[in-house]
């Protein structure tokens, strides 16, 4: 017997067994905290990892390395999905060769990335993810990849394979090439106007390995990185770049909510970056607010004749933010009609309102009806079992849950007929700030407009009103937007790209002036008609109908409109262009996607193109909502122009995240990469899906 051979085999078995044992017994709690890579997204330096952060995580990044600068926003939409929106500045290239079109602006490119986790790390197996980089842009960095990540103590190991930009090192043969010849080659170059999703290129062409190691040093703020990338820089938009090594090294220093990164790439380039991190689920603001009324000691009247109504009605506003419009108090039930102005959380609003009612009404009242109105129309009746509510509010049972003491239904016919609101007629007015912006334009990378929006009107009753608004521009740079004077042939009517004329020529502009009639047609059906100046660029008439049951996950709507384009040089004038536009819409909150709303609207757009607009919105625990929309119509990408199709993003932030007192206001911050004329919807001044929000809250 060969003792030497036995010894070698034994030694090898001991080594392999020790490694596997170490990995198997390693703490599966990840010690290395995920950080952002150069282009945005959880990763090493130039390559992604399979890691995901906590749901709601947002990272705002700026990185600078050689020929490129990157601005990106990375969002952990779900614990299994992250998305990244990015702008790239190519320092070595001009936006165009036409000076009158883009001047000396350097080339800017937008990109979108997504990554999905296929398998969550377990005791033995790693995190496994699949991702798509720059899939909706011009293809500067277009890649697909599959990768895995496994933690062992203070180390995080990563290994993946990439196609496209991440696979140009050509380490291995593409296995899909064995199945079909079309997978063997990948078209080179970039997609020109951008905005298209090149499905036909996915997982095609050469492949390469990438990966690396992250080490959490004993000094908690510092993480070190070593990376092997799969790109050979032969097909870069900045030109072929010199690469002395595929190995990159870097470090990340974490200070409070900031990450500072420094790296050395390609064996010849130093890069750096900064990241601001926060979580949209946990974002909050300290409130100076009165505690809900204590019901342990109740000094209630003996009968409804003894109720101090003036005090009750005043306390409902002062302590619960419920603005009363009508009330009916009977021996065994009480109904309160009003509007909630302070508390976004509907359970908190009902509890506060219910505690006040319970402290002021006699025990003979068995049921409280709290009817929420919107625009003067009763929308939802929250029926409260008084005895059960009071017992839960007093914590008489260990497992008492106050939310089990009430339920929501549509107001019944009797409640609607008996509703006799006060102060439904007369003038009203308000003032607010507005802010619009657009990124990635050739004339100037960033275009913006901000100022005051003054709104006023007169209500004839709860159904009929005249409403008007004026926009007062305080600051803007839309005078740089010269799309009207370029030399490109016009394939579509200019329904949106004349924005410069409307904005720069009018510091004060009559945005809207219209007559509206609205009503509750039946228990779950609402309707409205309107006519006048409906938005900045269009006047006309139209109507809408909406079916929306209380707390339903689905609502259906239909709107039809006839519009004429407004004259930007005359506040009240119109031009010859006219169109019929309208959409059938479905609003859906899928049960399998937590706190998500998907809106699909199919019909004819302002430029008379036909298609569908899809809006995806995700709400986080703080009330912050992140959304994206895209319109796909029968207009080709060539006819549409740069961007290929209409798309945009937005973030809606509750005002009370910045205030010390509760409130229900919101601020909307849109991001429209490039605005062209295809796929543009009429911006109706009032949408029923918004007016009936209280029936099935998502934004509230």
C-alpha positions as CSV (number, residue, x, y, z in Angstrom):
1,X,0.0,0.0,0.0
2,X,1.2,3.5,-0.9
3,X,1.4,5.3,2.4
4,X,2.4,8.5,0.7
5,X,-0.7,8.4,-1.5
6,X,-2.9,7.7,1.6
7,X,-1.4,10.6,3.5
8,X,-2.0,13.0,0.6
9,X,-5.6,11.8,0.2
10,X,-6.1,12.1,4.0
11,X,-4.6,15.5,4.1
12,X,-6.8,16.7,1.2
13,X,-9.9,15.3,2.8
14,X,-9.1,17.1,6.1
15,X,-8.6,20.4,4.2
16,X,-11.8,20.1,2.2
17,X,-13.7,18.9,5.2
18,X,-12.4,21.8,7.3
19,X,-13.4,24.3,4.6
20,X,-16.9,22.8,4.2
21,X,-17.3,22.5,8.0
22,X,-16.3,26.2,8.4
23,X,-18.8,27.3,5.8
24,X,-21.5,25.1,7.2
25,X,-21.1,26.4,10.7
26,X,-20.5,30.0,9.7
27,X,-23.1,32.4,11.0
28,X,-25.5,32.9,8.1
29,X,-26.3,36.4,9.4
30,X,-24.5,38.6,6.9
31,X,-21.8,40.7,8.6
32,X,-20.8,42.6,5.5
33,X,-23.4,45.3,4.8
34,X,-24.3,45.7,1.1
35,X,-22.9,48.8,-0.5
36,X,-23.3,50.5,-3.9
37,X,-21.2,49.8,-6.9
38,X,-20.0,52.5,-9.3
39,X,-23.1,52.4,-11.6
40,X,-25.6,52.1,-8.7
41,X,-27.0,49.0,-7.2
42,X,-25.8,46.6,-4.5
43,X,-22.4,45.4,-5.7
44,X,-18.6,45.4,-5.5
45,X,-17.0,48.1,-7.7
46,X,-17.9,47.5,-11.3
47,X,-19.9,44.3,-10.8
48,X,-23.2,43.5,-9.0
49,X,-23.6,41.0,-6.1
50,X,-26.6,38.8,-5.4
51,X,-27.3,40.8,-2.2
52,X,-30.5,42.7,-1.4
53,X,-31.0,45.2,1.4
54,X,-34.0,45.6,3.7
55,X,-37.2,46.5,1.8
56,X,-37.6,50.3,1.4
57,X,-33.9,51.0,1.3
58,X,-32.9,53.9,-1.0
59,X,-29.4,54.9,-2.0
60,X,-28.6,58.1,-3.8
61,X,-25.2,57.9,-5.4
62,X,-22.6,60.0,-7.2
63,X,-19.4,58.3,-8.5
64,X,-16.5,59.6,-10.6
65,X,-14.0,57.5,-12.4
66,X,-12.0,58.5,-15.4
67,X,-14.1,59.1,-18.5
68,X,-17.4,58.6,-16.7
69,X,-19.5,60.3,-14.0
70,X,-22.6,58.5,-12.7
71,X,-25.6,59.8,-10.8
72,X,-27.9,57.0,-9.7
73,X,-30.8,56.2,-7.4
74,X,-31.2,52.6,-6.1
75,X,-34.4,51.4,-4.5
76,X,-35.2,48.1,-2.8
77,X,-38.8,47.9,-3.9
78,X,-39.3,44.4,-2.3
79,X,-36.9,42.2,-0.3
80,X,-36.5,40.2,-3.5
81,X,-36.2,43.1,-6.1
82,X,-34.1,46.2,-6.5
83,X,-34.2,48.8,-9.2
84,X,-31.7,51.5,-10.3
85,X,-32.2,54.6,-12.4
86,X,-29.0,56.2,-13.6
87,X,-27.6,59.1,-15.6
88,X,-24.1,58.8,-17.1
89,X,-22.0,61.7,-18.2
90,X,-19.5,60.7,-20.8
91,X,-16.7,63.3,-20.5
92,X,-15.0,62.5,-23.7
93,X,-18.1,62.9,-26.0
94,X,-20.4,65.7,-27.0
95,X,-24.2,65.3,-26.8
96,X,-24.3,66.1,-30.5
97,X,-22.2,67.7,-33.2
98,X,-24.8,70.4,-33.8
99,X,-23.9,73.4,-31.7
100,X,-27.3,75.1,-32.0
101,X,-29.0,72.0,-30.7
102,X,-26.9,71.0,-27.7
103,X,-24.0,73.5,-27.4
104,X,-21.0,72.2,-25.6
105,X,-22.9,69.8,-23.3
106,X,-21.2,66.5,-22.9
107,X,-23.0,63.3,-23.8
108,X,-25.6,62.2,-21.2
109,X,-27.3,58.8,-21.1
110,X,-30.0,57.4,-18.9
111,X,-30.2,53.7,-17.9
112,X,-32.4,51.4,-15.9
113,X,-31.3,48.3,-14.0
114,X,-33.4,45.6,-12.2
115,X,-32.3,42.6,-10.2
116,X,-34.4,39.7,-8.8
117,X,-33.5,37.3,-6.1
118,X,-34.2,33.7,-7.2
119,X,-33.0,32.0,-4.0
120,X,-32.4,33.4,-0.5
121,X,-29.3,32.4,1.3
122,X,-29.7,29.4,3.6
123,X,-27.5,27.4,5.9
124,X,-25.7,25.8,3.0
125,X,-26.8,27.6,-0.2
126,X,-26.0,31.2,-1.3
127,X,-28.1,34.0,-2.4
128,X,-28.8,33.6,-6.1
129,X,-30.0,36.5,-8.3
130,X,-30.6,37.4,-11.9
131,X,-30.2,40.9,-13.2
132,X,-30.6,43.1,-16.3
133,X,-28.4,46.2,-16.6
134,X,-29.3,49.2,-18.8
135,X,-32.1,47.3,-20.4
136,X,-34.3,50.4,-21.1
137,X,-31.7,52.8,-22.4
138,X,-29.4,53.2,-25.3
139,X,-27.4,50.1,-24.3
140,X,-24.2,51.8,-23.1
141,X,-23.8,49.1,-20.4
142,X,-26.4,46.6,-21.5
143,X,-25.8,43.3,-19.7
144,X,-27.6,40.3,-18.2
145,X,-26.1,38.3,-15.4
146,X,-26.7,35.5,-12.9
147,X,-24.7,35.6,-9.7
148,X,-24.4,34.1,-6.2
149,X,-23.3,35.5,-2.8
150,X,-22.3,33.5,0.4
151,X,-21.1,34.9,3.7
152,X,-18.5,33.2,5.8
153,X,-17.8,35.2,9.0
154,X,-16.5,38.6,8.1
155,X,-16.2,37.7,4.4
156,X,-18.7,37.8,1.7
157,X,-17.9,35.8,-1.4
158,X,-19.5,36.6,-4.8
159,X,-19.4,34.8,-8.2
160,X,-21.3,35.3,-11.4
161,X,-21.5,35.1,-15.1
162,X,-22.4,37.9,-17.4
163,X,-23.5,38.6,-21.0
164,X,-23.2,41.8,-23.0
165,X,-21.0,44.6,-21.5
166,X,-20.2,42.3,-18.5
167,X,-19.3,39.4,-20.8
168,X,-16.8,41.0,-23.3
169,X,-13.8,39.2,-21.7
170,X,-15.2,36.1,-23.4
171,X,-14.1,33.5,-20.7
172,X,-16.5,30.7,-21.6
173,X,-18.7,29.6,-24.4
174,X,-22.3,30.7,-24.2
175,X,-24.3,27.5,-23.4
176,X,-27.4,29.0,-25.2
177,X,-25.4,29.0,-28.4
178,X,-25.7,25.2,-28.3
179,X,-29.5,25.5,-28.4
180,X,-29.8,28.1,-31.1
181,X,-27.3,29.8,-33.4
182,X,-28.8,33.3,-32.8
183,X,-27.4,33.2,-29.2
184,X,-23.9,33.0,-30.5
185,X,-23.6,36.6,-31.7
186,X,-24.8,39.9,-30.1
187,X,-25.3,43.0,-32.2
188,X,-22.7,45.6,-31.5
189,X,-23.2,49.3,-31.0
190,X,-25.8,51.3,-29.2
191,X,-29.6,51.7,-29.8
192,X,-29.5,55.3,-31.1
193,X,-32.6,57.1,-29.7
194,X,-32.7,54.8,-26.7
195,X,-35.7,54.0,-24.6
196,X,-36.3,50.6,-26.2
197,X,-36.0,47.3,-24.4
198,X,-33.9,45.0,-26.6
199,X,-35.4,41.7,-25.6
200,X,-33.9,40.1,-28.7
201,X,-30.4,40.6,-27.3
202,X,-30.9,39.1,-23.9
203,X,-28.3,36.4,-23.0
204,X,-26.7,36.6,-26.4
205,X,-23.0,36.8,-27.4
206,X,-19.9,36.2,-25.3
207,X,-19.8,35.4,-21.6
208,X,-17.4,36.1,-18.8
209,X,-16.9,35.3,-15.1
210,X,-17.0,38.1,-12.5
211,X,-17.0,38.2,-8.8
212,X,-14.9,39.0,-5.8
213,X,-14.6,39.2,-2.0
214,X,-15.8,41.8,0.6
215,X,-14.1,41.9,4.0
216,X,-15.6,43.6,7.0
217,X,-12.6,44.8,8.9
218,X,-12.5,44.8,12.7
219,X,-13.0,48.5,12.5
220,X,-16.8,48.6,11.8
221,X,-17.0,51.6,9.5
222,X,-14.5,50.1,7.0
223,X,-15.1,47.4,4.3
224,X,-12.5,46.3,1.8
225,X,-13.3,44.9,-1.7
226,X,-11.4,42.8,-4.3
227,X,-13.1,42.3,-7.6
228,X,-12.6,40.4,-10.9
229,X,-14.7,42.0,-13.7
230,X,-15.9,40.5,-16.9
231,X,-15.6,43.6,-19.1
232,X,-12.6,44.2,-21.3
233,X,-13.5,47.8,-22.2
234,X,-13.3,47.2,-25.9
235,X,-16.8,48.5,-26.6
236,X,-17.2,51.5,-24.4
237,X,-19.2,54.5,-25.4
238,X,-16.3,56.7,-24.3
239,X,-14.1,54.7,-26.8
240,X,-11.9,51.7,-26.3
241,X,-10.3,52.1,-22.8
242,X,-7.0,50.8,-21.8
243,X,-7.2,47.9,-19.3
244,X,-4.0,46.8,-17.6
245,X,-5.8,44.4,-15.2
246,X,-9.3,42.8,-14.8
247,X,-8.8,43.0,-11.0
248,X,-10.1,46.0,-9.1
249,X,-9.7,46.9,-5.4
250,X,-11.6,49.3,-3.3
251,X,-12.7,50.4,0.2
252,X,-15.9,51.8,1.6
253,X,-16.0,54.0,4.7
254,X,-19.4,54.3,6.4
255,X,-20.3,57.4,8.4
256,X,-23.9,57.6,9.8
257,X,-26.1,57.6,6.6
258,X,-23.2,58.2,4.2
259,X,-20.8,55.9,2.4
260,X,-17.6,57.2,1.0
261,X,-15.9,54.9,-1.6
262,X,-12.4,54.9,-3.1
263,X,-11.2,52.4,-5.7
264,X,-8.5,51.5,-8.2
265,X,-9.8,50.1,-11.5
266,X,-8.4,48.6,-14.7
267,X,-4.9,48.8,-13.2
268,X,-4.7,52.5,-14.1
269,X,-7.7,54.5,-12.9
270,X,-8.7,55.9,-9.5
271,X,-12.4,56.4,-8.8
272,X,-14.3,57.7,-5.9
273,X,-18.0,58.1,-4.8
274,X,-20.4,59.1,-2.1
275,X,-23.8,57.5,-1.2
276,X,-26.6,58.8,1.0
277,X,-28.7,56.0,2.5
278,X,-32.1,55.9,4.2
279,X,-35.0,53.5,4.5
280,X,-38.5,54.6,3.2
281,X,-40.2,52.1,5.5
282,X,-38.7,53.4,8.7
283,X,-38.6,57.2,7.9
284,X,-40.5,59.1,10.5
285,X,-40.9,62.5,12.2
286,X,-41.4,63.2,15.9
287,X,-44.9,64.6,16.5
288,X,-46.0,67.0,19.2
289,X,-49.6,65.8,19.5
290,X,-52.2,65.2,22.2
291,X,-52.7,61.6,23.2
292,X,-56.0,60.0,22.2
293,X,-58.7,60.7,24.8
294,X,-58.7,58.4,27.9
295,X,-61.9,56.5,28.4
296,X,-61.0,54.8,31.7
297,X,-63.1,57.4,33.5
298,X,-66.2,58.5,31.5
299,X,-68.5,61.3,32.7
300,X,-71.2,60.9,30.0
301,X,-74.6,62.5,29.9
302,X,-77.7,60.5,30.9
303,X,-79.6,61.1,27.6
304,X,-79.0,62.6,24.2
305,X,-80.8,65.8,25.3
306,X,-78.0,66.5,27.7
307,X,-75.2,66.2,25.0
308,X,-73.0,69.2,24.8
309,X,-73.0,69.3,21.0
310,X,-70.9,72.5,20.7
311,X,-68.1,70.9,22.7
312,X,-68.3,67.6,20.9
313,X,-68.1,69.2,17.5
314,X,-65.3,71.4,18.5
315,X,-63.3,68.6,20.0
316,X,-63.7,66.4,16.9
317,X,-61.8,69.1,14.9
318,X,-59.3,70.0,17.6
319,X,-58.3,66.5,18.8
320,X,-59.0,64.2,15.8
321,X,-58.8,66.5,12.8
322,X,-62.4,65.6,11.7
323,X,-64.1,68.6,10.1
324,X,-67.8,68.1,10.7
325,X,-70.3,69.0,7.9
326,X,-73.4,67.4,9.4
327,X,-74.5,65.3,12.3
328,X,-77.5,63.3,13.5
329,X,-77.7,62.1,17.1
330,X,-80.5,59.7,18.0
331,X,-81.2,57.6,21.1
332,X,-79.5,54.4,19.9
333,X,-77.2,55.6,17.1
334,X,-75.2,58.7,16.0
335,X,-74.0,59.7,12.6
336,X,-71.3,62.2,11.9
337,X,-70.5,63.4,8.4
338,X,-67.1,65.1,7.8
339,X,-63.6,65.1,6.3
340,X,-60.4,63.9,8.0
341,X,-57.7,66.5,7.5
342,X,-54.9,65.4,10.0
343,X,-54.3,61.7,10.3
344,X,-53.1,59.6,7.3
345,X,-53.5,56.4,9.2
346,X,-57.2,55.6,9.0
347,X,-57.2,53.4,12.1
348,X,-55.6,56.2,14.2
349,X,-58.2,58.6,12.8
350,X,-61.1,56.4,13.7
351,X,-59.8,55.6,17.1
352,X,-59.3,59.3,18.0
353,X,-62.7,60.2,16.6
354,X,-64.4,57.3,18.3
355,X,-62.8,58.1,21.7
356,X,-64.2,61.7,21.6
357,X,-67.7,60.5,20.6
358,X,-67.7,57.8,23.3
359,X,-66.7,60.3,26.0
360,X,-69.5,62.7,25.0
361,X,-72.5,60.5,24.2
362,X,-74.7,58.4,26.6
363,X,-74.5,54.7,26.8
364,X,-77.8,54.4,25.1
365,X,-76.1,55.1,21.8
366,X,-75.1,51.6,20.6
367,X,-73.6,52.5,17.2
368,X,-71.4,55.3,15.9
369,X,-71.5,56.1,12.2
370,X,-68.4,58.0,11.1
371,X,-69.1,59.0,7.5
372,X,-66.0,60.3,5.5
373,X,-66.8,62.8,2.8
374,X,-64.8,63.8,-0.3
375,X,-65.8,67.0,-2.2
376,X,-69.0,67.2,-0.2
377,X,-70.1,63.7,-1.1
378,X,-70.4,60.9,1.5
379,X,-67.9,58.1,0.6
380,X,-67.5,55.6,3.5
381,X,-69.5,54.8,6.6
382,X,-67.3,53.4,9.4
383,X,-69.7,51.6,11.8
384,X,-68.5,51.4,15.3
385,X,-69.9,49.0,17.9
386,X,-69.9,51.5,20.9
387,X,-69.8,48.9,23.7
388,X,-67.0,46.8,22.2
389,X,-65.1,50.0,21.2
390,X,-65.2,51.4,24.7
391,X,-64.2,48.1,26.2
392,X,-61.2,47.8,23.9
393,X,-60.2,51.5,24.5
394,X,-60.2,50.7,28.2
395,X,-58.0,47.6,27.7
396,X,-60.6,45.5,29.6
397,X,-59.2,42.4,27.8
398,X,-55.6,41.4,27.3
399,X,-56.1,40.6,23.6
400,X,-58.4,43.6,23.0
401,X,-58.0,45.0,19.5
402,X,-59.8,48.3,18.8
403,X,-59.8,47.7,15.1
404,X,-62.1,44.7,15.6
405,X,-64.8,46.9,16.9
406,X,-65.7,48.6,13.6
407,X,-66.0,48.0,9.9
408,X,-66.3,50.1,6.7
409,X,-69.2,50.0,4.2
410,X,-70.7,52.3,1.6
411,X,-73.2,54.9,3.0
412,X,-76.7,53.5,2.7
413,X,-79.6,55.2,0.9
414,X,-81.0,56.7,4.1
415,X,-77.7,58.3,5.1
416,X,-77.4,59.9,1.7
417,X,-80.9,61.2,1.7
418,X,-80.6,62.6,5.3
419,X,-77.3,64.3,4.6
420,X,-77.8,68.0,4.9
421,X,-74.4,69.6,4.9
422,X,-73.6,73.1,6.1
423,X,-71.5,75.6,4.2
424,X,-71.6,73.8,0.8
425,X,-72.0,77.1,-1.1
426,X,-69.7,80.1,-1.4
427,X,-66.2,81.0,-2.5
428,X,-63.1,79.0,-1.7
429,X,-59.4,79.6,-2.3
430,X,-55.9,78.2,-1.6
431,X,-52.3,78.7,-2.4
432,X,-49.6,76.1,-2.9
433,X,-46.1,75.7,-4.4
434,X,-45.6,73.8,-7.6
435,X,-42.5,72.2,-9.0
436,X,-41.9,70.5,-12.4
437,X,-38.6,69.2,-13.8
438,X,-37.2,67.3,-16.8
439,X,-33.8,65.5,-17.0
440,X,-31.6,64.6,-20.0
441,X,-32.6,67.3,-22.5
442,X,-30.0,68.1,-25.2
443,X,-30.3,71.9,-24.7
444,X,-29.6,71.6,-20.9
445,X,-29.4,68.5,-18.8
446,X,-31.8,69.8,-16.2
447,X,-34.9,71.9,-17.0
448,X,-37.2,73.1,-14.1
449,X,-40.0,75.4,-13.2
450,X,-41.2,76.4,-9.8
451,X,-43.6,78.9,-8.4
452,X,-47.0,79.4,-6.8
453,X,-50.3,77.8,-7.8
454,X,-53.3,79.9,-6.8
455,X,-56.6,78.1,-6.7
456,X,-60.1,79.5,-6.1
457,X,-63.7,79.1,-7.1
458,X,-67.3,79.1,-6.1
459,X,-69.4,76.1,-5.0
460,X,-73.1,76.3,-5.9
461,X,-73.8,73.2,-3.8
462,X,-72.0,69.9,-3.0
463,X,-72.3,68.8,-6.6
464,X,-71.8,71.9,-8.8
465,X,-68.8,74.2,-8.7
466,X,-66.7,76.6,-10.8
467,X,-63.0,76.0,-10.2
468,X,-60.0,78.0,-11.4
469,X,-56.2,78.1,-10.9
470,X,-53.4,80.3,-12.0
471,X,-49.7,79.5,-12.2
472,X,-47.3,82.2,-11.1
473,X,-43.8,81.2,-12.2
474,X,-41.0,82.4,-9.9
475,X,-38.0,80.6,-11.3
476,X,-37.4,78.4,-14.4
477,X,-35.0,77.8,-17.3
478,X,-37.4,76.4,-19.9
479,X,-36.3,79.3,-22.2
480,X,-33.4,76.9,-23.1
481,X,-35.8,74.3,-24.5
482,X,-35.6,74.9,-28.2
483,X,-37.2,71.7,-29.6
484,X,-39.6,73.7,-31.7
485,X,-36.8,75.1,-33.9
486,X,-34.8,71.9,-34.6
487,X,-34.6,70.6,-38.1
488,X,-36.2,67.2,-37.5
489,X,-39.4,66.5,-39.4
490,X,-42.5,66.4,-37.3
491,X,-44.3,63.1,-37.3
492,X,-46.8,63.9,-34.5
493,X,-48.8,67.0,-33.5
494,X,-46.9,69.1,-31.0
495,X,-49.2,68.4,-28.0
496,X,-46.4,68.6,-25.4
497,X,-43.1,69.8,-26.9
498,X,-44.4,73.4,-27.2
499,X,-43.9,73.6,-23.4
500,X,-41.3,76.4,-23.8
501,X,-43.9,78.7,-25.3
502,X,-46.4,78.1,-22.5
503,X,-43.8,78.5,-19.8
504,X,-41.3,81.1,-20.9
505,X,-43.8,83.5,-22.5
506,X,-46.1,83.6,-19.5
507,X,-44.9,84.2,-16.0
508,X,-48.6,84.2,-14.9
509,X,-50.8,81.7,-16.8
510,X,-54.4,80.7,-16.3
511,X,-53.9,77.0,-15.8
512,X,-57.5,76.0,-15.4
513,X,-61.0,77.5,-15.4
514,X,-63.8,75.0,-15.6
515,X,-67.3,74.1,-14.4
516,X,-67.6,70.7,-12.8
517,X,-70.7,68.6,-11.8
518,X,-70.1,65.5,-9.8
519,X,-72.4,63.0,-8.1
520,X,-72.8,59.5,-6.5
521,X,-74.7,57.7,-9.2
522,X,-75.3,54.5,-7.2
523,X,-73.8,52.8,-4.2
524,X,-70.4,52.1,-5.8
525,X,-70.6,54.3,-9.0
526,X,-69.4,57.9,-9.2
527,X,-69.6,60.3,-12.1
528,X,-68.5,63.8,-13.2
529,X,-68.8,66.1,-16.2
530,X,-66.6,69.2,-16.8
531,X,-66.0,71.9,-19.3
532,X,-63.6,74.8,-19.7
533,X,-59.8,75.3,-19.6
534,X,-58.8,71.9,-18.3
535,X,-55.0,72.2,-18.2
536,X,-52.1,74.3,-19.2
537,X,-52.2,73.3,-22.9
538,X,-55.7,72.2,-23.6
539,X,-59.3,73.3,-23.2
540,X,-62.5,71.3,-23.8
541,X,-65.2,69.2,-22.2
542,X,-65.5,65.7,-21.0
543,X,-66.9,63.2,-18.5
544,X,-65.8,60.3,-16.4
545,X,-67.5,57.4,-14.6
546,X,-65.9,55.2,-11.9
547,X,-66.9,52.0,-10.3
548,X,-65.2,51.6,-6.9
549,X,-66.5,49.5,-4.0
550,X,-65.3,50.2,-0.5
551,X,-62.0,48.6,0.3
552,X,-62.0,46.7,-3.0
553,X,-58.6,45.8,-4.6
554,X,-60.0,46.7,-8.0
555,X,-61.7,49.8,-9.5
556,X,-62.8,50.5,-13.1
557,X,-63.1,53.9,-14.8
558,X,-63.9,55.4,-18.2
559,X,-63.2,59.0,-19.3
560,X,-64.1,60.7,-22.7
561,X,-62.9,64.1,-23.7
562,X,-63.0,66.6,-26.6
563,X,-60.2,69.1,-26.5
564,X,-58.6,72.0,-28.4
565,X,-55.0,73.1,-28.0
566,X,-54.7,76.4,-26.2
567,X,-52.9,79.4,-27.7
568,X,-49.7,80.0,-25.7
569,X,-49.8,83.7,-26.6
570,X,-53.4,84.3,-25.5
571,X,-54.7,83.3,-22.0
572,X,-58.2,82.6,-23.3
573,X,-57.5,81.7,-27.0
574,X,-57.4,78.3,-28.7
575,X,-55.8,77.0,-31.9
576,X,-57.0,74.8,-34.7
577,X,-55.7,71.5,-33.4
578,X,-58.5,69.4,-31.8
579,X,-58.8,65.8,-30.7
580,X,-61.0,63.3,-29.0
581,X,-59.1,61.5,-26.2
582,X,-60.2,59.1,-23.5
583,X,-59.3,55.9,-21.7
584,X,-60.8,52.8,-20.1
585,X,-58.8,52.3,-16.9
586,X,-58.3,49.5,-14.4
587,X,-56.8,50.3,-10.9
588,X,-55.6,47.1,-9.2
589,X,-53.9,46.4,-5.9
590,X,-52.6,42.8,-6.3
591,X,-52.8,40.7,-3.2
592,X,-49.4,39.0,-4.0
593,X,-47.6,42.4,-4.2
594,X,-47.8,44.1,-0.8
595,X,-48.7,47.8,-0.8
596,X,-48.7,48.0,-4.6
597,X,-51.1,49.6,-7.1
598,X,-51.0,49.0,-10.8
599,X,-53.1,51.3,-13.1
600,X,-53.7,50.4,-16.7
601,X,-55.4,52.9,-19.1
602,X,-56.1,52.0,-22.7
603,X,-57.4,54.4,-25.3
604,X,-56.6,57.4,-27.5
605,X,-54.0,59.9,-26.5
606,X,-53.7,63.7,-27.2
607,X,-51.7,63.2,-30.4
608,X,-54.4,60.7,-31.6
609,X,-52.1,57.8,-31.1
610,X,-53.7,54.7,-29.6
611,X,-52.3,52.5,-26.9
612,X,-51.9,51.9,-23.2
613,X,-50.4,53.7,-20.3
614,X,-49.2,51.6,-17.3
615,X,-48.5,53.1,-13.9
616,X,-46.8,51.1,-11.1
617,X,-46.7,52.5,-7.6
618,X,-45.2,51.0,-4.4
619,X,-46.1,52.4,-1.0
620,X,-43.8,52.1,2.0
621,X,-44.6,52.1,5.7
622,X,-43.7,55.7,6.1
623,X,-46.3,56.7,3.5
624,X,-43.6,57.5,0.8
625,X,-44.7,56.2,-2.6
626,X,-42.4,55.5,-5.5
627,X,-43.9,55.1,-8.9
628,X,-43.1,54.7,-12.6
629,X,-45.2,55.0,-15.7
630,X,-44.8,54.2,-19.4
631,X,-47.0,54.6,-22.4
632,X,-46.9,52.2,-25.4
633,X,-48.8,53.3,-28.5
634,X,-48.9,52.7,-32.2
635,X,-46.3,55.4,-32.7
636,X,-43.0,53.9,-33.7
637,X,-39.8,54.9,-31.9
638,X,-38.6,56.7,-35.0
639,X,-41.8,58.8,-35.1
640,X,-41.6,59.4,-31.4
641,X,-38.0,60.7,-31.4
642,X,-35.4,60.5,-28.7
643,X,-36.5,58.4,-25.8
644,X,-38.6,56.1,-28.0
645,X,-41.7,56.2,-25.8
646,X,-43.2,58.3,-23.0
647,X,-42.0,57.3,-19.5
648,X,-41.3,58.8,-16.2
649,X,-40.9,58.3,-12.5
650,X,-42.2,60.0,-9.4
651,X,-41.9,60.0,-5.6
652,X,-44.8,61.2,-3.4
653,X,-43.8,62.2,0.1
654,X,-46.3,62.8,3.0
655,X,-46.0,66.4,4.2
656,X,-46.1,65.3,7.8
657,X,-42.7,63.6,7.5
658,X,-41.4,67.2,7.7
659,X,-43.8,68.7,10.2
660,X,-44.3,68.4,14.0
661,X,-48.1,68.2,13.7
662,X,-50.0,65.5,11.8
663,X,-51.4,66.4,8.4
664,X,-52.6,64.7,5.2
665,X,-50.9,66.8,2.6
666,X,-48.4,65.4,0.0
667,X,-45.6,66.6,-2.2
668,X,-45.1,65.1,-5.6
669,X,-41.6,65.1,-7.2
670,X,-41.7,63.9,-10.9
671,X,-38.8,62.8,-13.0
672,X,-39.5,62.7,-16.7
673,X,-36.3,61.8,-18.6
674,X,-37.4,63.3,-22.0
675,X,-40.9,64.6,-22.8
676,X,-42.1,64.2,-26.4
677,X,-45.5,64.1,-28.0
678,X,-46.5,60.4,-28.2
679,X,-48.3,58.7,-25.4
680,X,-49.4,61.9,-23.7
681,X,-52.6,61.9,-21.6
682,X,-54.8,64.8,-20.9
683,X,-54.0,66.2,-17.5
684,X,-57.6,66.3,-16.2
685,X,-57.9,68.7,-13.3
686,X,-59.9,66.3,-11.2
687,X,-59.8,62.5,-11.5
688,X,-62.4,60.4,-9.7
689,X,-59.8,57.8,-8.7
690,X,-58.2,60.6,-6.6
691,X,-61.5,62.2,-5.4
692,X,-62.7,58.8,-4.1
693,X,-59.4,57.8,-2.5
694,X,-60.9,57.5,1.0
695,X,-63.0,54.5,-0.3
696,X,-59.9,52.3,-0.7
697,X,-56.9,54.3,0.5
698,X,-53.5,54.0,-1.1
699,X,-52.1,57.5,-1.3
700,X,-53.8,58.6,1.9
